[in-house]
Amino acid sequence: MSLWLVSLFLLFLLLSLVSFIWTFAPYFPTRHRDFARVDAVIDLEPGQNFYELGCGDASVSIYFARKYPKVNFVGYEIFLPIYLVAKLRSLFVPNLQIYYRNVLWQDLNDADWVYVFGMKDGIILKVRDKLIADLKPGAKVISYVFKIPDWPGTEEIYKIEKGAKIYVYTK
Protein backbone atom coordinates (compact mmCIF):
# COMPACT_ATOMS: atom_id res chain seq x y z
CA MET A 1 0.00 0.00 0.00
CA SER A 2 2.74 2.49 0.91
CA LEU A 3 4.62 1.71 -2.33
CA TRP A 4 1.45 2.57 -4.22
CA LEU A 5 1.20 5.95 -2.42
CA VAL A 6 4.87 6.72 -3.04
CA SER A 7 4.41 5.85 -6.73
CA LEU A 8 1.35 8.08 -6.95
CA PHE A 9 3.22 10.94 -5.28
CA LEU A 10 6.19 10.54 -7.65
CA LEU A 11 3.83 10.49 -10.62
CA PHE A 12 2.23 13.72 -9.37
CA LEU A 13 5.69 15.33 -9.05
CA LEU A 14 6.62 14.20 -12.55
CA LEU A 15 3.38 15.56 -14.00
CA SER A 16 3.93 18.83 -12.13
CA LEU A 17 7.39 19.11 -13.66
CA VAL A 18 6.00 18.40 -17.13
CA SER A 19 3.28 21.00 -16.54
CA PHE A 20 5.88 23.55 -15.48
CA ILE A 21 8.00 22.88 -18.56
CA TRP A 22 4.96 23.02 -20.85
CA THR A 23 3.24 26.09 -19.37
CA PHE A 24 5.96 27.81 -17.31
CA ALA A 25 3.34 28.07 -14.57
CA PRO A 26 3.79 25.55 -11.77
CA TYR A 27 0.94 24.76 -9.40
CA PHE A 28 1.17 27.18 -6.48
CA PRO A 29 -2.27 27.95 -5.05
CA THR A 30 -3.28 31.31 -3.61
CA ARG A 31 -2.95 31.22 0.15
CA HIS A 32 -6.35 30.80 1.81
CA ARG A 33 -5.63 33.60 4.25
CA ASP A 34 -5.37 35.98 1.30
CA PHE A 35 -8.84 35.24 -0.12
CA ALA A 36 -10.44 37.84 2.14
CA ARG A 37 -7.66 40.29 1.27
CA VAL A 38 -8.36 39.85 -2.43
CA ASP A 39 -12.08 40.23 -1.70
CA ALA A 40 -11.39 43.57 -0.03
CA VAL A 41 -10.04 45.06 -3.27
CA ILE A 42 -12.75 43.86 -5.65
CA ASP A 43 -16.34 44.93 -6.11
CA LEU A 44 -18.34 42.09 -7.66
CA GLU A 45 -21.88 42.87 -8.75
CA PRO A 46 -24.72 40.50 -9.72
CA GLY A 47 -24.59 39.40 -13.34
CA GLN A 48 -20.89 40.09 -13.76
CA ASN A 49 -18.44 37.54 -15.19
CA PHE A 50 -15.33 36.54 -13.24
CA TYR A 51 -12.63 34.47 -14.96
CA GLU A 52 -9.78 32.72 -13.21
CA LEU A 53 -6.92 31.95 -15.59
CA GLY A 54 -4.92 28.93 -14.49
CA CYS A 55 -7.43 28.11 -11.76
CA GLY A 56 -5.49 25.18 -10.30
CA ASP A 57 -7.75 23.34 -7.87
CA ALA A 58 -10.33 26.17 -8.20
CA SER A 59 -10.04 27.28 -4.57
CA VAL A 60 -10.24 30.97 -5.46
CA SER A 61 -13.20 30.54 -7.81
CA ILE A 62 -15.05 28.30 -5.37
CA TYR A 63 -14.52 30.75 -2.50
CA PHE A 64 -15.85 33.71 -4.51
CA ALA A 65 -18.61 31.73 -6.27
CA ARG A 66 -20.04 30.71 -2.91
CA LYS A 67 -19.74 34.25 -1.56
CA TYR A 68 -21.25 35.84 -4.68
CA PRO A 69 -23.94 33.43 -5.97
CA LYS A 70 -25.28 35.94 -8.52
CA VAL A 71 -21.92 36.37 -10.27
CA ASN A 72 -20.87 33.98 -13.06
CA PHE A 73 -17.49 32.30 -12.53
CA VAL A 74 -15.33 30.51 -15.09
CA GLY A 75 -12.03 28.80 -14.39
CA TYR A 76 -9.53 27.58 -16.97
CA GLU A 77 -6.84 25.02 -16.18
CA ILE A 78 -4.39 23.37 -18.59
CA PHE A 79 -2.84 20.77 -16.27
CA LEU A 80 -5.10 17.70 -16.52
CA PRO A 81 -4.67 16.19 -13.00
CA ILE A 82 -5.31 19.53 -11.31
CA TYR A 83 -8.17 20.28 -13.71
CA LEU A 84 -9.85 17.02 -12.68
CA VAL A 85 -9.56 18.02 -9.02
CA ALA A 86 -11.02 21.45 -9.81
CA LYS A 87 -13.84 19.95 -11.86
CA LEU A 88 -14.81 17.58 -9.05
CA ARG A 89 -14.65 20.32 -6.43
CA SER A 90 -16.87 22.59 -8.52
CA LEU A 91 -19.68 20.10 -9.20
CA PHE A 92 -21.92 21.52 -6.49
CA VAL A 93 -21.20 25.19 -7.16
CA PRO A 94 -23.90 26.13 -9.70
CA ASN A 95 -22.46 29.50 -10.74
CA LEU A 96 -18.99 28.09 -11.50
CA GLN A 97 -17.82 26.37 -14.69
CA ILE A 98 -14.35 24.81 -14.93
CA TYR A 99 -12.80 24.07 -18.32
CA TYR A 100 -9.72 22.14 -19.41
CA ARG A 101 -8.41 24.71 -21.87
CA ASN A 102 -5.50 26.94 -22.73
CA VAL A 103 -6.46 30.48 -21.70
CA LEU A 104 -4.66 31.96 -24.68
CA TRP A 105 -7.23 30.38 -27.01
CA GLN A 106 -10.36 31.43 -25.09
CA ASP A 107 -12.71 34.35 -25.68
CA LEU A 108 -12.62 36.70 -22.71
CA ASN A 109 -14.71 39.50 -24.26
CA ASP A 110 -17.48 39.27 -21.66
CA ALA A 111 -15.15 39.28 -18.64
CA ASP A 112 -15.72 41.97 -16.03
CA TRP A 113 -13.03 40.57 -13.72
CA VAL A 114 -10.04 38.34 -14.43
CA TYR A 115 -7.91 36.74 -11.72
CA VAL A 116 -4.41 35.43 -12.30
CA PHE A 117 -1.81 34.21 -9.87
CA GLY A 118 0.81 36.09 -11.80
CA MET A 119 3.34 34.34 -13.89
CA LYS A 120 6.86 35.28 -14.67
CA ASP A 121 8.26 36.80 -17.82
CA GLY A 122 7.38 35.02 -21.08
CA ILE A 123 3.93 33.63 -20.32
CA ILE A 124 2.64 36.73 -18.52
CA LEU A 125 3.49 38.81 -21.58
CA LYS A 126 1.35 36.50 -23.72
CA VAL A 127 -1.46 36.63 -21.15
CA ARG A 128 -1.14 40.44 -20.97
CA ASP A 129 -1.42 40.73 -24.75
CA LYS A 130 -4.45 38.41 -24.71
CA LEU A 131 -6.15 40.48 -22.01
CA ILE A 132 -5.44 43.75 -23.78
CA ALA A 133 -6.88 42.35 -27.02
CA ASP A 134 -9.96 40.71 -25.48
CA LEU A 135 -11.11 42.71 -22.48
CA LYS A 136 -13.77 45.36 -22.80
CA PRO A 137 -13.12 48.87 -21.49
CA GLY A 138 -13.53 49.02 -17.72
CA ALA A 139 -12.75 45.33 -17.16
CA LYS A 140 -10.42 44.65 -14.26
CA VAL A 141 -7.55 42.22 -13.84
CA ILE A 142 -6.35 41.04 -10.45
CA SER A 143 -2.81 39.73 -10.42
CA TYR A 144 -1.81 38.02 -7.20
CA VAL A 145 1.89 38.43 -6.35
CA PHE A 146 3.29 39.36 -9.77
CA LYS A 147 3.14 42.67 -11.63
CA ILE A 148 1.92 42.66 -15.21
CA PRO A 149 4.58 44.64 -17.08
CA ASP A 150 3.65 47.57 -19.32
CA TRP A 151 -0.10 47.47 -18.69
CA PRO A 152 -1.70 50.23 -20.81
CA GLY A 153 -4.53 51.08 -18.38
CA THR A 154 -4.52 52.00 -14.71
CA GLU A 155 -2.73 50.05 -12.01
CA GLU A 156 -3.43 49.90 -8.27
CA ILE A 157 -1.13 48.07 -5.86
CA TYR A 158 -2.28 46.67 -2.52
CA LYS A 159 0.42 45.46 -0.17
CA ILE A 160 -0.67 42.71 2.15
CA GLU A 161 0.90 42.96 5.58
CA LYS A 162 3.66 40.35 5.74
CA GLY A 163 2.49 38.97 2.48
CA ALA A 164 2.14 39.31 -1.24
CA LYS A 165 1.08 42.25 -3.30
CA ILE A 166 -2.23 42.34 -5.12
CA TYR A 167 -2.22 44.28 -8.37
CA VAL A 168 -5.52 45.51 -9.82
CA TYR A 169 -5.46 46.69 -13.42
CA THR A 170 -8.25 48.43 -15.31
CA LYS A 171 -8.48 48.40 -19.07
C-alpha positions as CSV (number, residue, x, y, z in Angstrom):
1,M,0.0,0.0,0.0
2,S,2.7,2.5,0.9
3,L,4.6,1.7,-2.3
4,W,1.4,2.6,-4.2
5,L,1.2,5.9,-2.4
6,V,4.9,6.7,-3.0
7,S,4.4,5.8,-6.7
8,L,1.4,8.1,-6.9
9,F,3.2,10.9,-5.3
10,L,6.2,10.5,-7.7
11,L,3.8,10.5,-10.6
12,F,2.2,13.7,-9.4
13,L,5.7,15.3,-9.0
14,L,6.6,14.2,-12.5
15,L,3.4,15.6,-14.0
16,S,3.9,18.8,-12.1
17,L,7.4,19.1,-13.7
18,V,6.0,18.4,-17.1
19,S,3.3,21.0,-16.5
20,F,5.9,23.5,-15.5
21,I,8.0,22.9,-18.6
22,W,5.0,23.0,-20.9
23,T,3.2,26.1,-19.4
24,F,6.0,27.8,-17.3
25,A,3.3,28.1,-14.6
26,P,3.8,25.5,-11.8
27,Y,0.9,24.8,-9.4
28,F,1.2,27.2,-6.5
29,P,-2.3,28.0,-5.1
30,T,-3.3,31.3,-3.6
31,R,-3.0,31.2,0.2
32,H,-6.4,30.8,1.8
33,R,-5.6,33.6,4.3
34,D,-5.4,36.0,1.3
35,F,-8.8,35.2,-0.1
36,A,-10.4,37.8,2.1
37,R,-7.7,40.3,1.3
38,V,-8.4,39.8,-2.4
39,D,-12.1,40.2,-1.7
40,A,-11.4,43.6,0.0
41,V,-10.0,45.1,-3.3
42,I,-12.7,43.9,-5.6
43,D,-16.3,44.9,-6.1
44,L,-18.3,42.1,-7.7
45,E,-21.9,42.9,-8.8
46,P,-24.7,40.5,-9.7
47,G,-24.6,39.4,-13.3
48,Q,-20.9,40.1,-13.8
49,N,-18.4,37.5,-15.2
50,F,-15.3,36.5,-13.2
51,Y,-12.6,34.5,-15.0
52,E,-9.8,32.7,-13.2
53,L,-6.9,31.9,-15.6
54,G,-4.9,28.9,-14.5
55,C,-7.4,28.1,-11.8
56,G,-5.5,25.2,-10.3
57,D,-7.7,23.3,-7.9
58,A,-10.3,26.2,-8.2
59,S,-10.0,27.3,-4.6
60,V,-10.2,31.0,-5.5
61,S,-13.2,30.5,-7.8
62,I,-15.0,28.3,-5.4
63,Y,-14.5,30.8,-2.5
64,F,-15.9,33.7,-4.5
65,A,-18.6,31.7,-6.3
66,R,-20.0,30.7,-2.9
67,K,-19.7,34.2,-1.6
68,Y,-21.2,35.8,-4.7
69,P,-23.9,33.4,-6.0
70,K,-25.3,35.9,-8.5
71,V,-21.9,36.4,-10.3
72,N,-20.9,34.0,-13.1
73,F,-17.5,32.3,-12.5
74,V,-15.3,30.5,-15.1
75,G,-12.0,28.8,-14.4
76,Y,-9.5,27.6,-17.0
77,E,-6.8,25.0,-16.2
78,I,-4.4,23.4,-18.6
79,F,-2.8,20.8,-16.3
80,L,-5.1,17.7,-16.5
81,P,-4.7,16.2,-13.0
82,I,-5.3,19.5,-11.3
83,Y,-8.2,20.3,-13.7
84,L,-9.9,17.0,-12.7
85,V,-9.6,18.0,-9.0
86,A,-11.0,21.4,-9.8
87,K,-13.8,20.0,-11.9
88,L,-14.8,17.6,-9.0
89,R,-14.7,20.3,-6.4
90,S,-16.9,22.6,-8.5
91,L,-19.7,20.1,-9.2
92,F,-21.9,21.5,-6.5
93,V,-21.2,25.2,-7.2
94,P,-23.9,26.1,-9.7
95,N,-22.5,29.5,-10.7
96,L,-19.0,28.1,-11.5
97,Q,-17.8,26.4,-14.7
98,I,-14.4,24.8,-14.9
99,Y,-12.8,24.1,-18.3
100,Y,-9.7,22.1,-19.4
101,R,-8.4,24.7,-21.9
102,N,-5.5,26.9,-22.7
103,V,-6.5,30.5,-21.7
104,L,-4.7,32.0,-24.7
105,W,-7.2,30.4,-27.0
106,Q,-10.4,31.4,-25.1
107,D,-12.7,34.3,-25.7
108,L,-12.6,36.7,-22.7
109,N,-14.7,39.5,-24.3
110,D,-17.5,39.3,-21.7
111,A,-15.1,39.3,-18.6
112,D,-15.7,42.0,-16.0
113,W,-13.0,40.6,-13.7
114,V,-10.0,38.3,-14.4
115,Y,-7.9,36.7,-11.7
116,V,-4.4,35.4,-12.3
117,F,-1.8,34.2,-9.9
118,G,0.8,36.1,-11.8
119,M,3.3,34.3,-13.9
120,K,6.9,35.3,-14.7
121,D,8.3,36.8,-17.8
122,G,7.4,35.0,-21.1
123,I,3.9,33.6,-20.3
124,I,2.6,36.7,-18.5
125,L,3.5,38.8,-21.6
126,K,1.4,36.5,-23.7
127,V,-1.5,36.6,-21.2
128,R,-1.1,40.4,-21.0
129,D,-1.4,40.7,-24.7
130,K,-4.5,38.4,-24.7
131,L,-6.1,40.5,-22.0
132,I,-5.4,43.8,-23.8
133,A,-6.9,42.3,-27.0
134,D,-10.0,40.7,-25.5
135,L,-11.1,42.7,-22.5
136,K,-13.8,45.4,-22.8
137,P,-13.1,48.9,-21.5
138,G,-13.5,49.0,-17.7
139,A,-12.7,45.3,-17.2
140,K,-10.4,44.7,-14.3
141,V,-7.5,42.2,-13.8
142,I,-6.4,41.0,-10.4
143,S,-2.8,39.7,-10.4
144,Y,-1.8,38.0,-7.2
145,V,1.9,38.4,-6.4
146,F,3.3,39.4,-9.8
147,K,3.1,42.7,-11.6
148,I,1.9,42.7,-15.2
149,P,4.6,44.6,-17.1
150,D,3.6,47.6,-19.3
151,W,-0.1,47.5,-18.7
152,P,-1.7,50.2,-20.8
153,G,-4.5,51.1,-18.4
154,T,-4.5,52.0,-14.7
155,E,-2.7,50.0,-12.0
156,E,-3.4,49.9,-8.3
157,I,-1.1,48.1,-5.9
158,Y,-2.3,46.7,-2.5
159,K,0.4,45.5,-0.2
160,I,-0.7,42.7,2.1
161,E,0.9,43.0,5.6
162,K,3.7,40.4,5.7
163,G,2.5,39.0,2.5
164,A,2.1,39.3,-1.2
165,K,1.1,42.2,-3.3
166,I,-2.2,42.3,-5.1
167,Y,-2.2,44.3,-8.4
168,V,-5.5,45.5,-9.8
169,Y,-5.5,46.7,-13.4
170,T,-8.3,48.4,-15.3
171,K,-8.5,48.4,-19.1
